[in-house]
Amino acid sequence: MATVDETATANMNEASERDPQNNNSYGTLVDAPYISVDLPILDVNDFNDRIIHGYEVGGAEKSLPADLTTARSLIPAGTATLRDFSYVAPEIPEYVTENCTGCMDCVTLCPDTAILGKVLAESTLEEKLTGLPDETERGMFEKQWSKTRKYYDGPIKKGKEGGRFAIIIDPSKCKGCAECVTVCDDLALKMVPKTEQVMTDIRKSHRLFKNIGPSDESYINDNLLIDMMLKEQTHIYTGGAGSCAGCGEGTALRMLCSATGNMHGDKWGIAAATGCNTVYTSTYPYNPYLVPWTNSLFENVAADAMGIRSRWDQMGWQDRPLWCVGGDGAMFDIGFQSLSRMLASGMNIKVFVLDTQVYSNTGGQASTATYAGQNTKMTIHGKLHAGKQERRKEIAQIAMMHPRTYVAQTTCAHTNHFYKSVIGAMEFDGPAIINCYTTCQPEHGVADNMATDQARLAVDTRAFPLLIHDPTKGDTIKKRLSLQGNPSVKDDWWKNPKTKEVVDFIDFCRSEGRFSKHFDKDGNPSETLLASKQDRLENWHQLQELAGLR
């Protein structure tokens, strides 16, 4: 039996016996070369072709010698692209062309950059298809291009040629979470078992998809923010990160990178606090980012960002955004003083908080962002205490009290609000902070496909209200603070229009394992959970009052 030569240095960006359709190649919608860097201490070609190769074929810990790249903690841009996850799940999404509306929800909300979209003029598509020599492959691929009202019927009504739209799955990056199926209200995606034939067809389709060229941007409406991922330049966060299946943080980072890339290309950077986000984006040797980023200790990432910002400004890079990313520890807890100092400084740094209400990386310990009653490590639900007894810290309100600071609280489920928050933060000349609700499946006790649904429910139940505080909007908090996007903004709770029933914090708790011990056999909530519900209502009342709605 033949074995793979672990010392081989074949180009990892080309087709091989290991990857015959070259699915694991640089570029998301079209092929691209390695991202080079002018550093004498980092040889990108050697790193990708020797070190990545060693990890992909297995046995790297024995076959690869220790080297300076490892010692210096350097990883080239986008190396996660070369990673293969096709073996991790028994099922994969299948595109149901006739049901598709081109809404882009599946593309936007996939945490792994595995659901890809593209739109081409029909004549361009036909010309490209004619050039395919294999009739069977040509027929298979043509069937995957839909005629949606959005891209086909709409342009025709305006006297323009119709555009054909396709959703393609990257089999090397999909982890089978089924988030795409869940968010598709049109039943245009379904999960199917992985068979040899299914995987062969998907691998070939993905290769043809990349070969066919970029989207025709004349069909992309820049006013429809959800369409930005039809452009190659927005895929700054590649597939191949090691996050859990369906990770809410992964989607948030993808959307953050897309919005920033749409405005600034790759001329920006990230200072990331140690936490879950840095573990799955820098577990050696895989890096999904196509922009420069650095990892700092979680207690001082904001101070690190201040140093980077100062140096960039000295270099004349004032127009390059710098995002400071971190989770509960970095922003709510041990790193809070550093964050507060940075916001008070007035420096043009943007902060993005991945709010999972728990320490996701180190085992699920409580943080000050944890909800009262939540069952976590360090706040175990037991005979003496029914989970966490403290109220949740509201970082958005605290940030609003800092001098001239742009503040937003948002979720990926509210796509337009999310993008509006990110764009507003980048356009604001000064410090900005976005607190984003990010579902953590194992710690919240929800299924892999539920990140978006749970984020939406968190907003509907006042667990996590949406808000934007923009200092440019006026000289009072009432003028600066908007609660637009929340349901029934003048009421205590939202009523489901279909059932006419009130939807409150208890309903949110019923849907997540982290609160399950608070319900008796008849489904009645505990006193602790009722108190937590009151806390959420009081927080909502405070926001209503600040916004002039109460």
N, C-alpha and C positions, 0 to 999 in steps of 0.2 A: 504494500500500500504506500503510495507516494505521500510524502510529508511536505509541509510548507517550509521553505527556507526562511528562518526567522532573521537572518542577517541580510536578506535581500534589500535592495534600495531602489526597486522599480518605482516609477512615478505613481503616487497614491491618487493623483488627480486624473488618472486615465483608467480605462476599462482593464480588467484583469480576470484571471480565473476565479478569484475570490469575489469579484464584483463585475460580472460580464456586461451588464447594462450601464455601468458607471453611475449608479444611483447615488453613491457616496462621493459626490464631487462638488467642488466649490461652485458658488452661484446657486440661487434658489429657484428662479424662474428661467434663467438661461445659464449656460456654463461660464465660468470665470476662472482666471489663473489664481495661484496662491497670492495672498496679500504679502508683498515683500516689505522688508523693513531695513533701513540703513543703520544697522548696529553690528559692530565687529564681534560682539559676544553672542549673536543669535543668527544662525544659518537656517532660514525658514525651510528651504528645500531639504536639507539634511534632517531637520526635526520632523517634518511631515513624512518623508519617505523612509526614514529609518526608525524613528521612535514611535510615531503613530502606527506604522506597520507592525512593529513588535507587539504593541498592545492589541491591535485588531486580530492578529493571528494567534495571540495567546503566548504566554511564557516570557513576557517582557521582563519580569522581575529576575529571571535567570539569564536571559540572553543579552540584555542590554547592560553595558557598563555604566557606572555612575559618571556623570559628566557635569560640566559647568552650567549648562542650561538648567538642569535640575537644581543644582545648588543655588542658583540665582532666582529660582521661582519664575522663570520666563516661559511664557507659552505664546506662540504666534497667534495672530487673529484667525478666528473661524475654524480652528482645528476640529471642533465638534462635528463639522460637516462631514468629515471622513469616517465618522462613527456609524456602526450598523446596529440598529435596534430591531431588525426584522424578525428576530427570533423570540422576542419577549412576550408576545401575546398570541392567543390561538385564533383571534378574529381580526378583521380589518374592514374599514368602511368601503362600501360600494356605491358608486354614483348612479342615481336614478334620474337620467337626463330629462325625461318628460315632465318631471315634477318641479324642476328647478326654476326659481324666479330671479336668481342672480343677486340675492340679498347680501351675500358675503359674510353672513354670520358665522358659518362654519370655518371659513378661512381666518376670520378675525379672532375667533375664540379658541382655536386650537393652540394648546400650550407648547406644542413641539414643532411648529412650522412644517407640519406633515400634510395639511390640506391646502392645496395651492390653486389659485384661480388665474385665468387669463382670458382676454377678449381680443378677437381679430375680425377684421372685415371679412365677410363671407367669401369674396373673390380671392383674398389673400390666403384664406384657409384652403380653398379649393386648389389653388396653385401649388401650395405646399404639399397637399395630399397627393396631387398628381405626381410629384417628384419621389414619392415613396415606391420603391421597386417591388416590395412584397404586397401582393393583393390582399392577403389575409390580414396582415398588420394594418394596411390602409383602411380596410373596412372596420376593423375593431376600433381604431383610433377615431375615425370619422363619427362613429356613433356616440362618442363621448363629448361632442360639441353640441350644446343645446341652442334653441332659438327662444330666448326669454323675451318677455314683453319689455323688460328694462333695456336690453342691449340690442334687440333685433327689431321688435315691432315699433318701439319708440323712435329710433332713428329713421325708419322707413316712413313713418308719418310726417317726419320733418324733411322728407325729400332726400335723405341720405341712405347710403347702403347699410343694410342690416349687419349687425355684429354677432358673431357666434361666440358663445361663452362656454368655458370648460372648467370643471373641477377635477383635479388629478391628485391622487394620493401618492406621497413619497413613501414607499414601503420600507425604506431604510430608517425612517425617523418616527413612524407611527408606533405608539405604545398600546394601541387598542383601548383607550379609555372610553371611547364612544361619546365624548363631549360633543363632537360635531353632529352626531345623530340626534342627541338630545336638544340642541339649540335650533335644529332645522324644523321649523313649523310646517314646512311644505312636504315633508317625507321624501326629500330628494337624496337622502343618504340612509343606508342600512348596513348593519354589521353582518358579514358573511364569514364562514369558516375559511381558514387559510388552507388551500390545497395547492398542490404543485402547479396545476394549471392556472388557478387564480393568481398566485404569486408571479408566475411567468408573465401573464398578461399585464398585471399591474406594473411590474418592473419595466416591461417594454413600453407601456403607455407613458410612464414617467420619463423615460429616455426620449421618446418622440416629442413629449411636451416641452422638454428643455431645448431640443433641437429646432423646434419650429419658430423660435424667435420670441422677442418680447411682445407684450401687449401693445395694441394700437391705442396710444394715449388719446386719440381723438374721441374715443368712446368713454373715456374716464372723466367724470364730472368732478372737478376739484371741490365743488361745494358739497358733494357727498363724501364726507370724511371716511366712511366705511369702505370706500373703494380704493383707498390709498395702497392697500396691499397688492393691488394689481401691478404695481411698479416695482421693479427690481431694487431700486435705491432705498425702499422702505424696509427691506428684509435685512436689517442690521443685526438681528438676533436670529442666528441660524438654528436649524434642528440639530439634535445630538447632545443637548444638555441632559444631565443625569437626574433631573427632577422626577418625582413620583408621577405615575400615570394620572393625568387630569389635573395636575397642579395649578391652583389658582394664581400662584406667584408667577409661574412661567408665562401665562397669558398676559398678566399685567406688564411684565418686562418686555414681552414682544410688542405690545401695543405702545408702550412708552417709547421703545426704540423706533418703531415705525413712524410715529408722529414726529419725533425729532429728526429722523432720517429724511422724512418728506420735506422738511423745512431746511435742513442743514447738511444733507448728505452724510458723509462720514467725518465732517469737521467739528467734532465735539467729543466729549469724554465722560467717563464714569469713575467716581470714587465710591467703592462698595465696601460696606461694613461687613466684617465677618459674621456669618449667620448661614441660614439655609441657602440663601441666594448665592453665596460665594462657594458653597460646597458643590452644588450641582452645576455651577458655571466655571469651576476651575479645578475639579478633580483631575489631577494630572493624567494624561496630557491634553485634556479636552476643554476648549474655550469656544463658546458660541458667539461671542461678540466680534463685530467687524469694526469696532472703534477702540481706541486706547482706553484701558481701564486699569485701576489699581485696587488692591485689597488692603484695607486698613483694619486695625483692631476695632472691635465694635464699640468701644468706649470713646473713641476719638476720631471717627470718620469725618465729622463735620469740621474739626480742626485741620485734618489732613486736606479736606477740600478747600479750606481757606488758603492753605499754603500753595496748592495747585493754582487756584484762581489768581493769587498774587503774582505768581511766576508767569502765567499765561498773559496777564495784563501787561507785564513788563515786556513781553515778546510781541505785543501788539495784537493779541488774540482776544480782544474784548468781545468780539462778536461770536465767539465759539461757546455754545452752552456747556455747562458742567453740571452733571447730575450727581447728587450724593444719595446713594441708595442704601437702605437698611431696614431691619425689622424691629420687633418690639424692644429688644434689648438696646439696640443702637440708638433708637429715637425716643422711646417712652421711658426707659430705665437708666442703665448705667451711662449711656451716651447722651442723656437729656441735657445735662449742663453744657456740654460741647455744642449741641444743637442750638440751645437757647443763645449762647454766645455768638454763634454764627448768624442767627436771625437778627440779633441786635446790632451786628456789625454793619448791616446795610449792603453787604457784598452781593454781587450778582451771581448767586449760587442757587440752584434748584434742588430741592430735597424731595425724594420719593420714598414714602413709607409703605412697606409691605406689611399690612396689619392683619396678622393671623390670630391675634388675641392670645397668643401662647408662644413659648420658645420652641418653635418647630424643630430646630436643628439639634437640640441637645436632649430631646426626650419628652417634650411636652410639659415643661414646668410653667407655672403661672407667671404672668407679667402684670404690670399695672394697667395694661390694655385688656386684661381678661375680664369677662363679664362676671358680676356677682352670681354665685351659685354654680359656676362652671366647675366641673370635675377635672382637675389636672394633677400632675405630679406637683407636690408642695402644697396643693389645696385639695387633698383627697376627700371625696365625699364619704363620711363615716358616721359613727354614732355620736361623736362630739360636735363635729362641724359638717354641715351639709354643703361641701364644696367651698369655693372662695367666698369670704364674707365682706371683703372690701368692694366698694363701687369702682367702676371702670374710670380710669383717667381719660379725659377728653382732650387729646392733643391739638385738635383743630381750634377749639376755643382758646386754649392757652397760646397757641401760635398767633391768633388774631390780636392778642394783647401786646404783641411785640411791635416795635416801631415800623410802620409802613411795610408790612409783610403780606404778600399774596398767599391766600390759603384756600385749598380746595379739599373736599372729602368726596370720594367717588368710588365707583366699582366698574369692573370690566363689563358687567351685565348691562350697564347704562352707557352704551358705546359712545353716543354723541356727547354726553356729559363728560365722559372720560377724556375724549379728545379735546373738547372745549377747555377742560381744566388744564391739560398739558400745554396746549397752544397758548392759553392765557398766561400760564406760568412763564413760558419762554419769552413771550412778548413783554412781560413786566420787567422794568429796569430796576431790579433789586432782588432781595431774597424772596423765595417762594417755597411753599411746602404743600405737597399733595399726599393726603392720607388715603390709601387705597385698600378697600376690603379684599382680602385674598384668602379664599377657602383653602384650608389644609385638610385634605381628606382623612388621613390617619388620626389627626388630633381633634378634628371636629366630629368625627364619627359619621361620615357621609360617603356615598359611593363615588367611584372615580369619575363618573359622568355628570356630577352634580354641582360643580363649582359655580357655574353661571346661575343656575336656579337658586342656589343658596344665597348668593350675593344679592339677587333681586329680592328674595324674601327678607333678607336682613334690612333692606331699605323699606320695604312695604310695612314691616312690623316695628319701625322706629328703633331697631337695634343699632342701625348704622345710617343715620340720615345723610342725604346728599347736601352739599353746600358749596358755594363759592364766595369768598370774601376778596373783593378786588378794590384796593385802596384808590384806584383811579376813578371810581364811580361816585365819589362824593366825600363830604366832610363829616358824615355821621355813620355809625355802624349800620343803621337802618338802610341807608343808601348803598353801602358797600356790600352788604350781605344778601345773598340770594339763596332761597331754598327751592328754587325751581327744579323740577325733576322728581321731587317727592310726591307721592299721591296724597290728595286731600290735605293740602298744606295748612288750612285753617282749622282742621279738626284734630282731636286727640289721636284717633286711630282711623285707619282706612277701612272702608267696607268693600268687600268683594262684590262687584256689580252683578255677577252671575248668581251668587248665593244670597246676597244681601247681608252676609254675616260679617261682623267685625273681625279684622285680622290684627292680632296684637302680638306682643313679645312671647307670650306663652305658645302661640302657634309656631313661632320660629324655633323655640326650644324643643317642641315635640318632634321636630324634623331632624334633630342632630343628637348623636350618641353622647356628646359631652354633657348633656343635661338629662339623660335618660333616668338616672337614679332619683330624680325629683318628682317622678310620677308614680302614684300608687297603682294597684292592680286595676282600678277603675278609671285610671287616666287623670286623676285629680292632681294638680300641681302642689308642691310643697309651699310652706310659708316663706322659705328662703326665695323660691322662684317668684312668688307673688311680690315680694319686696324688690326683687330685681326688675320685675315688670314696672313697678312704680318708679324705680330709678330711671328706666328708659323713658318713661313718660315725662318725668321732671326734666330730663335732659332735652327732650323735644320741646317742652314748654319754654325752656331757656332760649333755645334757638328761635322759636317763634317770637318771643319777646324782643330779642336782639334785632330780628328782621322786621319788626313793626307789625307782626301778624297777630299779636296777642295783647 
